[in-house]
Amino acid sequence: MEEDSWYIQVLLRDDNTYQLEFRDGVAAEHCQTRTVSQEKVLTALLGWAAGRTDWRSDFMWNNIGSEFAD
């Protein structure tokens, strides 16, 4: 994936947990978390889309940027 990419995505896993990821411009800033709360996921997606800065605070994030290194 190219640099200068900002996105958020969610996957409903087979175990009914939500895997939420975001990328903040570069591969080194790609983070992931999991939750069972659909409400928290929705709040995060809407907060990200609105440009708010507090949407990340309800989660413990893991930086997975090393998975995308060349």
Buried (B, 14 or more C-beta within 10 A) or exposed (E): EEEEEEEBEBEEEEEEEBBBBBBBEBBEEBBBBBBEEEEBBEBBBEBBEEEEEEBBEBBEEEEEBEEEEE
